[in-house]
Structure formats: structure tokens, C-alpha cells
Amino acid sequence: MWQFAFLLFFVSVCIFAAIMLHDSRTLRSGASFLFMMMCLAVLLFFILSEYAEWLAVHDLVIGILIIMLIMTVGCIMAFPAVLILVFFVEGIRVIRHEGIKPANLLSMLFSLLLCIYLAVWPAIGNLGKNRLGTALYKMISFSAVYVLSLLAMYSLSAVLNLFHLKKKRNADYIVVLGAGIIGDKVTPLLAARIEKGIELLRYNPNAVLIMSGGQGSGEDIPESKAMAAYAASQGVDTEKIIMEQKSVSTQENLRFSRELMNKQKPQIIIVTTAYHVFRALILAKQQGIRCVGFGAKTKWYFTLNAFIREFIGYLCLSWKKHTFVIIIVIGIVLLVNIV
């Protein structure tokens, strides 16, 4: 039986590798990784079952296999509990550092809602005594599970798109996405993006830095001018900098930056804050821009809160597709209950 499990695991590895090599800017990257982990867990289980006698006298080997199995299954099964704990703790840290604001409550609110769903909602479901109540419970449960599954796939895909084996990509352009500035000065968050772009420029000396960002309310100059000035102060040759000054959103950052490129099929690197990379890559894919994304670091307690906003932004981009899936399943549930 383990031979079949090994074949399944091998196929899952090939699928994951194919997706990552072809285009990782999709939830399929996270889904294929999770499927690969599940196949690995099944393979380890059958190996431990079928070779138990041989493994019994090889303590080191069985120990390694058991640890691998526990880690693999744990990554899958413990995800909800870890999610609740991390978001709750980091939610408290956000409030302590940034104050009580609606945007700063997202992390804690998410953890509380998830805890209520996992601990309280099943008890409510057990109280259902009629068909309508049961059907309503199933519909809400499916919607919640579906959104949580999307979050899991989005999280895994986002993390996978931050890993790169090398920084030297023979890039033609390194696009640094703008963020808010104060007057004519860059913020620490934006400075981290620029510094990441400068770091990548050292590995790709033939590339040009495109500083992308227009002028928003409360800003004395376009963001790209402040970004270019900061890069020049860090020793970057001004001839290696292009300023894109019209954009006021990520979509426009990408579109207007692409218009400034004079190559037909340029090698492009997108640089933004780590939590923002995956959604920026999705937006680039929608515009037909082939690129890879590199993330600049920011404060960890702030990252999770911002990541939820990014996930909500993704749902806004793809709500029609996911709403269609939920409606189809809910329709089937209603039909079954009526019959």
C-alpha cells in the first residue's frame, strides 16, 4: 500500500513544483502545498504501519519518521488553534502600540470570531430541532469553512511567494511600490521598501529602479519624488531611477510603471511590504504583467493586522467567483432539505 502512497506523494510534489515554476501567483500554490503535506502524512503513516517490525529495532529511523509524521499532521490539524492564538496575542500588541482604532481591532476580532465559531457554533447547531434551523446552520457553517479555507490557502500562497532561492534575477526593472509619506519625507515602512529595492539593485546591476507613487492628500510632493530622494541619499545613481508620479493605488502603480518600460518582455521585480506582496502579484497577473515579488520587513505585530486587510482586499477582487461557489452549495443544501 505504501507504494501507492509514494506514487501519490510523488505526483503531488510534481504538481506543486509545476505550479511554482509556471506561475505561483495563485491560490493553487498554497492548495498544492497543503495537498503535498497531506500525501506526505499518508505515506509516512503507511511506512510506519507496514515496516513496524523492522523499525522497532532501528530507533533512530522510527524516531525521525514519527517526528516527521507529527510535524506534518500538526501543521494541518493545529492550524486553527495556532491561528486563534497568534492573531489574539498580536491583536493585543497592535492595540498597545498603535491605540484602539477600528483598523487595529481586526486581528483580535478575527481571533474572537474564529474561537466562537469553533467552540460555540457547534453547540448552537446541536440545538437545531427543525429543518429550517438545520439548513441555516449548514449554510452558515459551509460559508465560514469556505472563507477559512480560502484564508489558509491565501496565507500559504503568500508565504510561498516570499521565498526566493536567489536575488540575482537578471532583472530589467525593479518597481518599488509607494506608500504614504509625511510632508516630503518617507515613512519607516516606505524606507524599508526602498532599501529592499536598493539591495536587489546590487544583485541586478543592469536594472533600473522605478519609484512608483503619486501625490495623495496631506503630502507635499509625489511619493515617488520623496522615494527617489531617499534612494539618492543612500548612494543610488539618479540615472538608475525613474519616477512614476500619477498612481494613487496598487493597480495604478503597476499599470503606470509598466507604461514606463521600453522593453517588450522585461524581467520585472516588484518590491513592497511583505504582507502586501501576494495581492500585488495577483493584481499584476490580472494586468498581464509577469513578475516576481520581494517583501520588505515591517513590525511583526503590525503585519498580521495588515495581512487581514490584504485578505479582505483579495476577497473584494474575487468575490464574484467565491460567491458563486457558496450559492451553488447552499442551493444544493436547500434542495436536499426540501426533498
PLY file of the C-alpha trace (Angstrom):
ply
format ascii 1.0
element vertex 339
property float x
property float y
property float z
element edge 338
property int vertex1
property int vertex2
end_header
0.00 0.00 0.00
2.90 2.32 0.74
3.91 2.11 -2.94
0.59 3.69 -3.95
1.01 6.31 -1.22
4.51 7.06 -2.51
3.19 7.42 -6.07
0.50 9.81 -4.82
3.11 11.81 -2.92
5.39 11.93 -5.98
2.51 13.20 -8.13
1.67 15.84 -5.50
5.31 17.02 -5.49
5.27 17.28 -9.31
2.02 19.27 -9.23
3.39 21.64 -6.59
6.67 22.11 -8.47
4.86 22.70 -11.78
2.62 25.38 -10.26
5.53 27.14 -8.54
7.67 27.10 -11.68
4.92 28.10 -14.11
3.17 30.81 -12.12
2.93 30.82 -8.33
0.69 33.91 -8.21
-2.44 31.91 -7.46
-4.13 30.14 -4.56
-3.25 26.88 -6.31
0.28 27.25 -4.94
-0.98 27.10 -1.36
-3.55 24.40 -2.14
-0.97 22.19 -3.87
1.44 22.62 -0.94
-1.25 21.56 1.53
-2.15 18.58 -0.68
1.53 17.61 -0.80
1.73 17.72 3.02
-1.36 15.52 3.29
0.13 12.99 0.87
3.36 13.00 2.85
1.42 12.30 6.05
-0.36 9.35 4.39
2.95 7.99 3.07
4.62 8.21 6.49
1.63 6.50 8.12
1.78 3.52 5.74
5.55 3.22 6.06
5.25 3.13 9.85
2.42 0.58 9.62
3.95 -1.82 7.09
7.51 -1.77 8.44
6.73 -1.62 12.15
8.76 -4.76 12.99
11.88 -3.61 11.13
11.58 -0.10 12.52
11.20 -1.45 16.05
14.91 -2.32 16.12
16.00 0.91 14.43
15.18 3.58 16.99
16.77 6.47 15.10
14.88 5.80 11.87
11.49 5.31 13.55
12.10 8.40 15.66
12.75 10.53 12.59
9.66 9.14 10.80
7.43 9.71 13.83
8.68 13.27 14.25
8.07 13.94 10.55
4.55 12.50 10.81
3.74 14.55 13.91
5.07 17.73 12.29
3.19 17.09 9.03
-0.13 16.27 10.70
0.39 19.02 13.25
0.85 21.64 10.54
-2.51 20.62 9.09
-4.57 19.92 12.22
-3.20 22.63 14.52
-3.69 25.44 12.01
-6.97 26.80 13.50
-5.69 26.78 17.10
-2.40 28.43 16.15
-4.29 30.98 14.07
-6.51 31.94 17.01
-3.61 32.26 19.45
-1.30 34.21 17.16
-3.93 36.68 15.96
-5.24 37.25 19.51
-1.78 37.88 21.02
-0.70 40.08 18.14
-4.05 41.89 18.26
-3.29 42.92 21.85
0.18 44.09 20.81
-1.26 46.19 17.98
-3.65 47.93 20.38
-0.85 48.54 22.89
1.46 50.07 20.29
-0.99 51.78 17.92
-4.02 52.51 20.14
-7.67 51.48 19.87
-8.84 52.19 16.32
-11.23 50.19 14.12
-8.40 49.14 11.79
-6.29 47.99 14.75
-9.05 45.71 16.07
-9.13 43.44 13.00
-6.65 40.90 14.32
-8.29 40.45 17.72
-11.81 40.50 16.25
-10.86 37.79 13.77
-9.44 35.54 16.52
-12.55 36.00 18.67
-14.92 35.22 15.79
-12.90 32.13 14.89
-12.93 30.97 18.52
-16.71 31.47 18.72
-17.18 29.54 15.51
-15.06 26.58 16.63
-16.25 26.43 20.26
-19.76 27.91 20.42
-21.26 27.42 16.97
-21.29 23.58 17.12
-23.28 23.77 20.36
-25.80 26.07 18.70
-26.05 23.63 15.82
-26.92 20.81 18.21
-29.91 22.81 19.41
-31.48 22.85 15.96
-34.75 20.92 16.03
-36.30 21.81 12.68
-35.33 21.57 9.05
-35.03 25.32 8.56
-32.72 25.71 11.55
-30.61 22.77 10.44
-30.39 24.06 6.87
-29.47 27.56 8.10
-26.79 26.09 10.34
-25.31 24.09 7.45
-25.31 27.08 5.11
-23.57 29.39 7.59
-21.12 26.64 8.56
-20.18 25.98 4.95
-19.70 29.70 4.27
-17.46 30.04 7.33
-15.42 26.93 6.50
-15.08 28.06 2.88
-13.77 31.51 3.85
-11.40 29.98 6.42
-10.13 27.56 3.76
-9.54 30.50 1.43
-7.62 32.25 4.22
-5.48 29.15 4.72
-4.75 28.89 1.00
-4.11 32.63 0.76
-1.74 32.54 3.75
0.26 29.59 2.39
0.39 31.09 -1.10
1.52 34.45 0.29
4.33 32.84 2.29
5.45 30.67 -0.64
5.69 33.74 -2.89
8.08 35.39 -0.42
10.69 32.62 -0.72
13.35 33.02 -3.40
16.43 30.88 -3.92
18.38 33.81 -5.34
18.19 37.58 -5.54
20.03 37.79 -8.84
17.20 37.58 -11.39
18.72 39.39 -14.41
16.04 41.99 -13.82
15.48 44.89 -16.16
13.26 46.84 -13.77
12.75 46.88 -10.01
9.43 48.54 -9.20
9.17 49.86 -5.64
5.53 50.45 -4.74
4.79 53.68 -2.91
3.12 54.22 0.44
2.15 57.32 2.35
4.74 59.99 3.10
4.72 62.70 5.75
5.14 66.06 4.06
8.11 65.32 1.81
9.71 62.60 3.95
9.33 58.84 3.59
7.95 56.82 6.50
9.89 53.91 8.05
7.60 51.47 6.21
8.31 53.10 2.85
12.02 53.41 3.66
12.16 49.64 4.20
10.69 49.11 0.71
13.23 51.46 -0.88
16.13 49.81 0.96
14.94 46.40 -0.26
14.86 47.76 -3.80
18.40 49.11 -3.41
19.56 45.73 -2.09
18.09 43.97 -5.12
19.69 46.56 -7.42
23.11 45.45 -6.16
22.31 41.89 -7.26
20.84 43.13 -10.56
23.18 45.97 -11.62
21.66 46.26 -15.10
18.21 47.00 -13.68
16.54 50.37 -13.27
14.64 51.38 -10.13
11.11 52.62 -10.78
9.79 54.57 -7.81
6.03 54.38 -8.13
3.67 56.70 -6.29
1.65 59.86 -6.92
0.71 62.67 -4.57
-2.01 61.99 -2.01
-3.81 64.21 0.45
-1.52 65.60 3.14
1.56 65.03 1.00
3.66 68.00 -0.14
5.18 66.19 -3.14
4.53 62.97 -5.08
5.65 59.89 -3.18
7.99 58.89 -6.00
9.98 62.14 -5.61
10.48 61.52 -1.91
11.41 57.90 -2.68
13.93 58.94 -5.33
15.49 61.48 -2.98
15.81 58.84 -0.26
17.41 56.36 -2.68
19.86 59.04 -3.89
20.79 59.77 -0.25
21.65 56.07 0.08
24.14 56.30 -2.79
21.99 55.26 -5.76
22.89 56.95 -9.05
20.00 59.18 -10.12
20.38 57.86 -13.66
19.26 54.46 -12.33
15.99 55.92 -11.03
12.73 56.51 -12.88
9.82 58.25 -11.15
6.19 57.27 -11.80
4.13 60.14 -10.37
0.49 59.51 -11.40
-0.63 56.45 -9.41
-2.83 56.55 -6.31
-3.45 52.79 -5.90
-1.59 49.50 -6.30
-3.37 48.82 -9.60
-2.19 52.17 -10.95
1.31 51.64 -9.51
1.63 48.54 -11.66
-0.09 49.86 -14.79
1.69 53.22 -14.97
5.05 51.66 -14.10
4.64 49.15 -16.94
3.98 52.02 -19.34
7.40 53.48 -18.47
9.21 50.28 -19.52
10.60 50.28 -23.04
11.11 46.51 -23.40
8.56 44.10 -24.81
9.12 41.28 -22.30
11.08 42.79 -19.44
12.22 40.90 -16.35
10.39 42.67 -13.53
10.75 42.59 -9.75
8.01 44.11 -7.60
9.05 45.36 -4.16
6.58 46.15 -1.43
5.97 45.30 2.22
5.94 41.53 2.85
2.24 41.30 3.73
1.33 43.17 0.54
3.42 41.15 -1.94
0.92 38.41 -2.82
-2.01 40.73 -3.55
0.29 42.95 -5.62
1.32 39.87 -7.61
-2.33 38.91 -8.16
-3.08 42.43 -9.42
-0.04 42.26 -11.70
-1.22 38.93 -13.09
-4.65 40.43 -13.84
-2.90 43.11 -15.89
-0.78 40.56 -17.75
2.46 41.65 -16.09
4.90 38.80 -15.49
6.96 39.47 -12.38
8.23 38.19 -9.06
7.73 39.86 -5.72
10.14 40.60 -2.90
8.95 41.70 0.52
10.39 44.36 2.79
10.18 43.68 6.51
7.98 45.60 8.91
6.93 45.24 12.54
5.52 41.75 13.16
2.62 42.89 15.35
1.53 45.25 12.58
1.94 42.63 9.84
-0.90 40.31 10.93
-3.40 43.15 11.21
-2.42 44.41 7.77
-2.48 40.87 6.38
-6.18 40.55 7.25
-6.83 43.77 5.34
-4.92 42.29 2.40
-7.06 39.15 2.53
-10.22 41.26 2.60
-8.80 43.12 -0.40
-8.33 39.79 -2.17
-11.94 38.83 -1.42
-13.05 42.14 -2.93
-11.10 41.28 -6.09
-12.55 37.77 -6.44
-15.91 37.97 -4.62
-17.98 37.04 -7.68
-16.22 33.68 -8.15
-16.38 32.70 -4.49
-19.94 33.93 -4.03
-20.96 31.75 -6.97
-19.42 28.67 -5.31
-21.17 29.40 -1.99
-24.54 29.98 -3.69
-24.27 26.71 -5.65
-23.51 24.69 -2.49
-26.22 26.46 -0.47
-28.68 25.77 -3.29
-27.81 22.06 -3.14
-28.27 22.05 0.66
-31.70 23.69 0.34
-32.74 21.28 -2.39
-31.72 18.27 -0.30
-33.63 19.56 2.73
-36.75 20.25 0.64
-36.67 16.78 -0.89
0 1
1 2
2 3
3 4
4 5
5 6
6 7
7 8
8 9
9 10
10 11
11 12
12 13
13 14
14 15
15 16
16 17
17 18
18 19
19 20
20 21
21 22
22 23
23 24
24 25
25 26
26 27
27 28
28 29
29 30
30 31
31 32
32 33
33 34
34 35
35 36
36 37
37 38
38 39
39 40
40 41
41 42
42 43
43 44
44 45
45 46
46 47
47 48
48 49
49 50
50 51
51 52
52 53
53 54
54 55
55 56
56 57
57 58
58 59
59 60
60 61
61 62
62 63
63 64
64 65
65 66
66 67
67 68
68 69
69 70
70 71
71 72
72 73
73 74
74 75
75 76
76 77
77 78
78 79
79 80
80 81
81 82
82 83
83 84
84 85
85 86
86 87
87 88
88 89
89 90
90 91
91 92
92 93
93 94
94 95
95 96
96 97
97 98
98 99
99 100
100 101
101 102
102 103
103 104
104 105
105 106
106 107
107 108
108 109
109 110
110 111
111 112
112 113
113 114
114 115
115 116
116 117
117 118
118 119
119 120
120 121
121 122
122 123
123 124
124 125
125 126
126 127
127 128
128 129
129 130
130 131
131 132
132 133
133 134
134 135
135 136
136 137
137 138
138 139
139 140
140 141
141 142
142 143
143 144
144 145
145 146
146 147
147 148
148 149
149 150
150 151
151 152
152 153
153 154
154 155
155 156
156 157
157 158
158 159
159 160
160 161
161 162
162 163
163 164
164 165
165 166
166 167
167 168
168 169
169 170
170 171
171 172
172 173
173 174
174 175
175 176
176 177
177 178
178 179
179 180
180 181
181 182
182 183
183 184
184 185
185 186
186 187
187 188
188 189
189 190
190 191
191 192
192 193
193 194
194 195
195 196
196 197
197 198
198 199
199 200
200 201
201 202
202 203
203 204
204 205
205 206
206 207
207 208
208 209
209 210
210 211
211 212
212 213
213 214
214 215
215 216
216 217
217 218
218 219
219 220
220 221
221 222
222 223
223 224
224 225
225 226
226 227
227 228
228 229
229 230
230 231
231 232
232 233
233 234
234 235
235 236
236 237
237 238
238 239
239 240
240 241
241 242
242 243
243 244
244 245
245 246
246 247
247 248
248 249
249 250
250 251
251 252
252 253
253 254
254 255
255 256
256 257
257 258
258 259
259 260
260 261
261 262
262 263
263 264
264 265
265 266
266 267
267 268
268 269
269 270
270 271
271 272
272 273
273 274
274 275
275 276
276 277
277 278
278 279
279 280
280 281
281 282
282 283
283 284
284 285
285 286
286 287
287 288
288 289
289 290
290 291
291 292
292 293
293 294
294 295
295 296
296 297
297 298
298 299
299 300
300 301
301 302
302 303
303 304
304 305
305 306
306 307
307 308
308 309
309 310
310 311
311 312
312 313
313 314
314 315
315 316
316 317
317 318
318 319
319 320
320 321
321 322
322 323
323 324
324 325
325 326
326 327
327 328
328 329
329 330
330 331
331 332
332 333
333 334
334 335
335 336
336 337
337 338
